[in-house]
Amino acid sequence: MPATNADARPAMQHSPHPPQPPRALLNLGAVPTAPRCARAWARAVLLEWGLAGLSDAGELVVSELATNALLASLCEGAPFFRLILTVGQGELAILVRDFCAGIPRPRDAAGEDEDGRGLHLVQAVSSRWGWYPADDGTPGKVVWAALPWTGRLP
């Protein structure tokens, strides 16, 4: 029997897993330049993902959470902290993992104080934020914030 065009069609290949939302992870040394590096990296990732419109708010949140994680890491003698960006379900999630057991709490900074406003800024620009203890048995926590976005996944 001669082959037909139908027989010559390539076999359809189906992925056994649905596509995963974009996720990026960066370990940063607990050094004074880490927050600046975190901002630049986040800007580049958001541009790559087609989310440049979230760059200003995203960089602000990254900067504040990275600065807090740096200070916590230095107090605990931890050599690094971790920054994770992920997008899905209409939100950009920014997560920072540090190794300090302390609970993040917004502080009331006086007018002349140079610090103490970071979590207030995170709260002001994000749709929600919070924290949870590390789930790998090591000391520390993950502080996160979500920024809403509309559009398609990259």
Secondary structure, DSSP 4 states (H G I P E B T S, - for coil): ----HHHHSPPP---SSPPPPPEEEEEEESSTTHHHHHHHHHHHHHHHTT-GGGHHHHHHHHHHHHHHHHHHHHHHT-SEEEEEEEEETTEEEEEEEES--PPP------TT-SSS-HHHHHHHHSSEEEEEE-SSSSS-EEEEEEEE--S---
